[in-house]
Amino acid sequence: MKIDREALSDFLRRSRDRVRPQDAGLPVGPRRRTPGLRREEVAQLAGMSADYYIRLEQARGPQPSPEMLAALARALRLSDDERDHLHLLAGRRPPAARTAGDHVGPGLLHLLDHLPATPVQVISDLGDVLAQNAMAEALLGGVCSVSEHGRNVVWRWFADPAQRAAYPAEQHEYYSRLHVADLRAAVGRRAGDPAATRLVERLLGLGEEFASLWELHEVSVRRASRMRVLHQLIGPVELDCQVLLAPEGDQRVVLYTPPVGSDTAERLALLTVVGTGQFSESR
């Protein structure tokens, strides 16, 4: 990544102007002409020399280290989005963002409840199904969350042969590579996260299939795809899978919608009539 010195200089200057001295614990004083902080005050708050900071605002000097950028972000009272922007302007990778974890916000739960005719799931970037509406459960089955990885779609795909029975055999290799490439991208973003490490270690212990695909080091975030489900009650169903990323980045809203010109909508309507009870029994 390359530093953008001019944009970095402008952002630092404007951010400094927006911070009131009293908000930074500094006295206002009767003779203050600067609307925000002085350059020397930013340097003091960030624990760096005034000369170093002045050179940054003058679009010269060395590239700031991640530690120096973190100190500047604190001194300038930047938000998370502003902090990330500061890192990118300085040619550095932003620090790991805050994550939503397993908590699904009320807004997403509201969305699930108000799309009764469309299968919808909330899935973590590692593949854990965190929430789903009744239509998704009727179409794709309930999720066991007793064990640590029982609700994980990648784990179930490689560990449970019954999971694959719901998909055409000729597409199994495609789905395997899709799952592994998406998981590889998530693990890379999480950089040593214990949950990600445990999941990969357990998957590697399952056998040769996952291990050989993991060794390929293919990376591809799943955003949209076409899938075919062999449902026990309504037969084969074609679906467009659209993935919407939540702002936190570690949760996705997955919508399963009928392709244009297909009879999927009619089949899903039939599934609504049948209900989840009979499906669960046949499953």
C-alpha positions as a Markdown table, in Angstrom:
| # | Residue | x | y | z |
|---|---|---|---|---|
| 1 | Met | 0.0 | 0.0 | 0.0 |
| 2 | Lys | 1.2 | 3.5 | -0.9 |
| 3 | Ile | 1.0 | 6.5 | 1.3 |
| 4 | Asp | -1.1 | 9.4 | 0.0 |
| 5 | Arg | 0.8 | 12.3 | 1.6 |
| 6 | Glu | -1.4 | 15.2 | 0.4 |
| 7 | Ala | -4.6 | 13.5 | 1.4 |
| 8 | Leu | -3.1 | 12.5 | 4.8 |
| 9 | Ser | -1.9 | 16.0 | 5.4 |
| 10 | Asp | -5.4 | 17.4 | 4.6 |
| 11 | Phe | -7.1 | 14.8 | 6.8 |
| 12 | Leu | -4.8 | 15.5 | 9.8 |
| 13 | Arg | -5.3 | 19.2 | 9.5 |
| 14 | Arg | -9.1 | 19.1 | 9.3 |
| 15 | Ser | -9.4 | 16.5 | 12.0 |
| 16 | Arg | -7.2 | 18.7 | 14.3 |
| 17 | Asp | -9.5 | 21.7 | 13.6 |
| 18 | Arg | -12.5 | 19.6 | 14.7 |
| 19 | Val | -11.2 | 18.8 | 18.2 |
| 20 | Arg | -12.1 | 21.3 | 20.9 |
| 21 | Pro | -9.2 | 21.8 | 23.4 |
| 22 | Gln | -11.5 | 21.2 | 26.4 |
| 23 | Asp | -12.5 | 17.8 | 24.9 |
| 24 | Ala | -8.9 | 16.8 | 24.9 |
| 25 | Gly | -8.4 | 18.0 | 28.5 |
| 26 | Leu | -6.5 | 21.1 | 27.5 |
| 27 | Pro | -7.1 | 24.7 | 28.7 |
| 28 | Val | -8.8 | 27.0 | 26.2 |
| 29 | Gly | -7.0 | 30.2 | 27.2 |
| 30 | Pro | -8.0 | 33.8 | 26.2 |
| 31 | Arg | -5.6 | 34.1 | 23.3 |
| 32 | Arg | -6.3 | 30.9 | 21.4 |
| 33 | Arg | -6.7 | 31.7 | 17.7 |
| 34 | Thr | -6.8 | 28.1 | 16.4 |
| 35 | Pro | -10.4 | 26.7 | 16.2 |
| 36 | Gly | -9.2 | 23.3 | 17.3 |
| 37 | Leu | -5.9 | 21.9 | 18.6 |
| 38 | Arg | -2.5 | 23.3 | 17.8 |
| 39 | Arg | 0.0 | 21.1 | 16.0 |
| 40 | Glu | 2.2 | 21.0 | 19.1 |
| 41 | Glu | -0.8 | 19.9 | 21.2 |
| 42 | Val | -1.6 | 17.0 | 18.8 |
| 43 | Ala | 2.1 | 16.0 | 19.0 |
| 44 | Gln | 2.0 | 16.1 | 22.8 |
| 45 | Leu | -1.2 | 14.1 | 23.1 |
| 46 | Ala | 0.1 | 11.5 | 20.6 |
| 47 | Gly | 3.5 | 11.2 | 22.3 |
| 48 | Met | 5.6 | 12.3 | 19.4 |
| 49 | Ser | 7.9 | 15.2 | 18.6 |
| 50 | Ala | 6.3 | 18.4 | 17.3 |
| 51 | Asp | 8.7 | 18.4 | 14.3 |
| 52 | Tyr | 7.5 | 14.9 | 13.3 |
| 53 | Tyr | 3.9 | 15.8 | 13.3 |
| 54 | Ile | 4.5 | 19.1 | 11.5 |
| 55 | Arg | 6.2 | 17.3 | 8.7 |
| 56 | Leu | 3.2 | 15.0 | 8.4 |
| 57 | Glu | 0.9 | 18.0 | 8.0 |
| 58 | Gln | 3.3 | 19.4 | 5.4 |
| 59 | Ala | 3.1 | 16.2 | 3.4 |
| 60 | Arg | 6.7 | 15.1 | 4.0 |
| 61 | Gly | 8.6 | 13.0 | 6.4 |
| 62 | Pro | 8.6 | 9.2 | 6.9 |
| 63 | Gln | 5.7 | 6.9 | 6.6 |
| 64 | Pro | 4.0 | 6.6 | 10.1 |
| 65 | Ser | 4.1 | 3.2 | 11.8 |
| 66 | Pro | 0.8 | 1.5 | 12.8 |
| 67 | Glu | 1.6 | 2.4 | 16.4 |
| 68 | Met | 2.1 | 6.1 | 15.5 |
| 69 | Leu | -1.2 | 6.1 | 13.6 |
| 70 | Ala | -3.0 | 4.6 | 16.6 |
| 71 | Ala | -1.6 | 7.3 | 18.8 |
| 72 | Leu | -2.7 | 10.0 | 16.4 |
| 73 | Ala | -6.2 | 8.5 | 16.2 |
| 74 | Arg | -6.5 | 8.7 | 19.9 |
| 75 | Ala | -5.2 | 12.2 | 20.1 |
| 76 | Leu | -7.5 | 13.4 | 17.4 |
| 77 | Arg | -10.5 | 11.5 | 18.9 |
| 78 | Leu | -11.2 | 9.7 | 15.6 |
| 79 | Ser | -14.1 | 7.3 | 15.2 |
| 80 | Asp | -13.4 | 3.8 | 14.0 |
| 81 | Asp | -14.2 | 4.7 | 10.4 |
| 82 | Glu | -12.0 | 7.8 | 10.6 |
| 83 | Arg | -9.2 | 5.7 | 12.2 |
| 84 | Asp | -9.4 | 3.2 | 9.4 |
| 85 | His | -9.3 | 6.0 | 6.8 |
| 86 | Leu | -6.2 | 7.5 | 8.5 |
| 87 | His | -4.4 | 4.1 | 8.2 |
| 88 | Leu | -5.3 | 3.7 | 4.5 |
| 89 | Leu | -4.1 | 7.2 | 3.7 |
| 90 | Ala | -0.8 | 6.4 | 5.4 |
| 91 | Gly | -0.5 | 3.3 | 3.4 |
| 92 | Arg | -1.1 | 0.9 | 6.3 |
| 93 | Arg | -3.7 | -1.8 | 6.8 |
| 94 | Pro | -6.4 | -0.8 | 9.2 |
| 95 | Pro | -6.5 | -2.6 | 12.6 |
| 96 | Ala | -9.0 | -5.4 | 13.0 |
| 97 | Ala | -12.5 | -4.0 | 13.2 |
| 98 | Arg | -15.0 | -4.6 | 16.0 |
| 99 | Thr | -17.2 | -7.6 | 15.3 |
| 100 | Ala | -20.8 | -8.4 | 16.1 |
| 101 | Gly | -19.9 | -12.0 | 17.2 |
| 102 | Asp | -22.9 | -14.3 | 17.7 |
| 103 | His | -25.3 | -11.5 | 18.6 |
| 104 | Val | -27.9 | -10.8 | 15.9 |
| 105 | Gly | -29.3 | -7.3 | 16.1 |
| 106 | Pro | -33.0 | -6.6 | 16.3 |
| 107 | Gly | -33.0 | -4.9 | 12.9 |
| 108 | Leu | -31.8 | -8.2 | 11.2 |
| 109 | Leu | -34.3 | -10.2 | 13.2 |
| 110 | His | -37.0 | -7.9 | 12.1 |
| 111 | Leu | -36.0 | -8.4 | 8.5 |
| 112 | Leu | -36.2 | -12.2 | 8.9 |
| 113 | Asp | -39.7 | -12.0 | 10.4 |
| 114 | His | -41.0 | -9.7 | 7.7 |
| 115 | Leu | -39.9 | -11.9 | 4.7 |
| 116 | Pro | -42.0 | -14.9 | 5.3 |
| 117 | Ala | -42.1 | -16.1 | 1.7 |
| 118 | Thr | -38.3 | -15.8 | 1.2 |
| 119 | Pro | -35.7 | -18.1 | 2.9 |
| 120 | Val | -33.3 | -15.8 | 4.8 |
| 121 | Gln | -30.4 | -16.7 | 7.1 |
| 122 | Val | -27.9 | -14.7 | 9.1 |
| 123 | Ile | -24.5 | -16.4 | 8.9 |
| 124 | Ser | -21.2 | -15.5 | 10.4 |
| 125 | Asp | -18.1 | -15.2 | 8.1 |
| 126 | Leu | -16.9 | -18.5 | 9.5 |
| 127 | Gly | -20.2 | -20.2 | 8.4 |
| 128 | Asp | -22.1 | -20.4 | 11.7 |
| 129 | Val | -25.9 | -20.0 | 11.2 |
| 130 | Leu | -26.8 | -17.4 | 13.8 |
| 131 | Ala | -30.5 | -17.0 | 12.8 |
| 132 | Gln | -33.0 | -18.0 | 10.1 |
| 133 | Asn | -36.6 | -17.6 | 9.4 |
| 134 | Ala | -39.2 | -20.3 | 9.2 |
| 135 | Met | -39.0 | -20.6 | 5.4 |
| 136 | Ala | -35.2 | -21.1 | 5.6 |
| 137 | Glu | -35.6 | -23.8 | 8.2 |
| 138 | Ala | -38.3 | -25.5 | 6.1 |
| 139 | Leu | -36.1 | -25.4 | 3.0 |
| 140 | Leu | -32.6 | -26.1 | 4.4 |
| 141 | Gly | -33.4 | -27.8 | 7.7 |
| 142 | Gly | -33.0 | -26.9 | 11.3 |
| 143 | Val | -29.6 | -26.2 | 12.8 |
| 144 | Cys | -28.1 | -28.1 | 15.7 |
| 145 | Ser | -26.2 | -25.8 | 18.0 |
| 146 | Val | -25.4 | -28.2 | 20.8 |
| 147 | Ser | -21.8 | -28.8 | 19.7 |
| 148 | Glu | -19.4 | -26.0 | 19.0 |
| 149 | His | -19.4 | -26.5 | 15.2 |
| 150 | Gly | -22.9 | -28.1 | 14.9 |
| 151 | Arg | -24.4 | -25.0 | 13.4 |
| 152 | Asn | -21.5 | -24.4 | 11.0 |
| 153 | Val | -22.3 | -24.9 | 7.4 |
| 154 | Val | -18.7 | -25.7 | 6.4 |
| 155 | Trp | -18.3 | -28.3 | 9.1 |
| 156 | Arg | -21.6 | -29.9 | 8.3 |
| 157 | Trp | -20.8 | -30.0 | 4.6 |
| 158 | Phe | -17.5 | -32.0 | 5.2 |
| 159 | Ala | -18.5 | -33.9 | 8.3 |
| 160 | Asp | -22.1 | -35.0 | 7.6 |
| 161 | Pro | -22.8 | -37.0 | 4.4 |
| 162 | Ala | -26.6 | -36.4 | 4.9 |
| 163 | Gln | -26.0 | -32.7 | 4.3 |
| 164 | Arg | -24.8 | -33.3 | 0.8 |
| 165 | Ala | -27.7 | -35.5 | 0.0 |
| 166 | Ala | -29.8 | -32.3 | -0.5 |
| 167 | Tyr | -27.6 | -31.2 | -3.4 |
| 168 | Pro | -26.9 | -32.8 | -6.8 |
| 169 | Ala | -23.8 | -35.0 | -6.8 |
| 170 | Glu | -22.3 | -33.3 | -9.8 |
| 171 | Gln | -22.2 | -30.0 | -7.8 |
| 172 | His | -20.6 | -31.4 | -4.7 |
| 173 | Glu | -17.0 | -30.5 | -5.8 |
| 174 | Tyr | -18.1 | -26.9 | -6.7 |
| 175 | Tyr | -19.7 | -26.4 | -3.3 |
| 176 | Ser | -16.7 | -27.9 | -1.5 |
| 177 | Arg | -14.4 | -25.4 | -3.2 |
| 178 | Leu | -16.8 | -22.6 | -2.6 |
| 179 | His | -17.0 | -23.3 | 1.2 |
| 180 | Val | -13.2 | -23.6 | 1.5 |
| 181 | Ala | -12.3 | -20.5 | -0.5 |
| 182 | Asp | -14.8 | -18.4 | 1.5 |
| 183 | Leu | -13.5 | -19.8 | 4.8 |
| 184 | Arg | -9.9 | -19.1 | 3.8 |
| 185 | Ala | -10.9 | -15.4 | 3.2 |
| 186 | Ala | -12.5 | -15.2 | 6.7 |
| 187 | Val | -9.6 | -16.8 | 8.4 |
| 188 | Gly | -7.2 | -14.4 | 6.7 |
| 189 | Arg | -9.2 | -11.4 | 7.9 |
| 190 | Arg | -9.4 | -12.7 | 11.5 |
| 191 | Ala | -5.6 | -13.2 | 11.8 |
| 192 | Gly | -5.1 | -15.8 | 14.5 |
| 193 | Asp | -8.7 | -15.7 | 16.0 |
| 194 | Pro | -9.0 | -18.7 | 18.3 |
| 195 | Ala | -12.5 | -19.7 | 17.0 |
| 196 | Ala | -11.2 | -19.7 | 13.4 |
| 197 | Thr | -8.1 | -21.7 | 14.3 |
| 198 | Arg | -10.2 | -24.3 | 16.1 |
| 199 | Leu | -12.6 | -24.7 | 13.2 |
| 200 | Val | -9.8 | -25.2 | 10.7 |
| 201 | Glu | -7.9 | -27.6 | 12.9 |
| 202 | Arg | -11.1 | -29.8 | 13.3 |
| 203 | Leu | -11.8 | -29.6 | 9.6 |
| 204 | Leu | -8.2 | -30.7 | 8.7 |
| 205 | Gly | -8.7 | -33.7 | 11.0 |
| 206 | Leu | -11.7 | -34.9 | 9.0 |
| 207 | Gly | -9.8 | -36.3 | 6.1 |
| 208 | Glu | -8.1 | -35.7 | 2.8 |
| 209 | Glu | -10.9 | -33.8 | 1.0 |
| 210 | Phe | -10.8 | -30.6 | 3.1 |
| 211 | Ala | -7.1 | -30.8 | 3.6 |
| 212 | Ser | -6.3 | -31.0 | -0.1 |
| 213 | Leu | -8.7 | -28.0 | -0.9 |
| 214 | Trp | -7.2 | -26.0 | 2.0 |
| 215 | Glu | -3.8 | -26.6 | 0.6 |
| 216 | Leu | -4.8 | -24.9 | -2.7 |
| 217 | His | -5.1 | -21.6 | -0.8 |
| 218 | Glu | -8.0 | -20.4 | -3.0 |
| 219 | Val | -9.6 | -17.3 | -1.6 |
| 220 | Ser | -13.1 | -16.0 | -2.7 |
| 221 | Val | -15.7 | -14.3 | -0.6 |
| 222 | Arg | -19.1 | -15.7 | -1.4 |
| 223 | Arg | -21.4 | -12.9 | -2.6 |
| 224 | Ala | -23.8 | -14.4 | -5.1 |
| 225 | Ser | -24.3 | -17.8 | -6.6 |
| 226 | Arg | -26.9 | -20.1 | -8.1 |
| 227 | Met | -27.8 | -23.3 | -6.1 |
| 228 | Arg | -30.0 | -26.3 | -6.6 |
| 229 | Val | -31.7 | -28.0 | -3.6 |
| 230 | Leu | -33.1 | -31.5 | -3.8 |
| 231 | His | -36.0 | -31.1 | -1.3 |
| 232 | Gln | -37.7 | -34.2 | 0.0 |
| 233 | Leu | -41.2 | -32.8 | -0.1 |
| 234 | Ile | -41.3 | -30.3 | -3.0 |
| 235 | Gly | -38.5 | -31.8 | -5.3 |
| 236 | Pro | -35.6 | -29.9 | -6.9 |
| 237 | Val | -35.6 | -26.2 | -6.4 |
| 238 | Glu | -33.4 | -23.6 | -8.2 |
| 239 | Leu | -32.4 | -20.6 | -6.1 |
| 240 | Asp | -30.3 | -17.5 | -6.5 |
| 241 | Cys | -28.2 | -17.0 | -3.4 |
| 242 | Gln | -27.5 | -13.3 | -2.6 |
| 243 | Val | -25.2 | -12.4 | 0.2 |
| 244 | Leu | -25.4 | -9.0 | 1.9 |
| 245 | Leu | -22.6 | -8.0 | 4.3 |
| 246 | Ala | -23.4 | -6.4 | 7.6 |
| 247 | Pro | -21.4 | -3.2 | 8.5 |
| 248 | Glu | -19.4 | -5.1 | 11.1 |
| 249 | Gly | -18.1 | -7.5 | 8.4 |
| 250 | Asp | -18.4 | -10.8 | 10.3 |
| 251 | Gln | -22.1 | -11.4 | 9.6 |
| 252 | Arg | -23.9 | -11.9 | 6.4 |
| 253 | Val | -27.6 | -11.8 | 5.5 |
| 254 | Val | -28.2 | -14.6 | 2.9 |
| 255 | Leu | -31.3 | -14.3 | 0.7 |
| 256 | Tyr | -32.5 | -17.3 | -1.3 |
| 257 | Thr | -34.7 | -16.0 | -4.1 |
| 258 | Pro | -36.4 | -17.6 | -7.1 |
| 259 | Pro | -34.6 | -17.1 | -10.5 |
| 260 | Val | -36.5 | -15.2 | -13.1 |
| 261 | Gly | -38.6 | -17.6 | -15.2 |
| 262 | Ser | -38.4 | -20.5 | -12.7 |
| 263 | Asp | -41.2 | -22.2 | -10.8 |
| 264 | Thr | -39.3 | -21.8 | -7.5 |
| 265 | Ala | -41.8 | -19.3 | -6.1 |
| 266 | Glu | -44.7 | -21.8 | -6.6 |
| 267 | Arg | -42.7 | -24.6 | -4.9 |
| 268 | Leu | -41.8 | -22.3 | -2.0 |
| 269 | Ala | -45.4 | -21.4 | -1.6 |
| 270 | Leu | -46.2 | -25.2 | -1.4 |
| 271 | Leu | -43.5 | -25.5 | 1.2 |
| 272 | Thr | -45.3 | -22.8 | 3.2 |
| 273 | Val | -48.5 | -24.9 | 3.1 |
| 274 | Val | -46.7 | -28.1 | 4.1 |
| 275 | Gly | -45.0 | -26.3 | 7.0 |
| 276 | Thr | -41.9 | -27.1 | 8.9 |
| 277 | Gly | -43.3 | -29.8 | 11.1 |
| 278 | Gln | -43.7 | -32.4 | 8.4 |
| 279 | Phe | -40.3 | -31.4 | 6.9 |
| 280 | Ser | -38.6 | -31.9 | 10.3 |
| 281 | Glu | -40.1 | -35.4 | 10.6 |
| 282 | Ser | -39.0 | -36.5 | 7.1 |
| 283 | Arg | -35.6 | -35.0 | 7.7 |
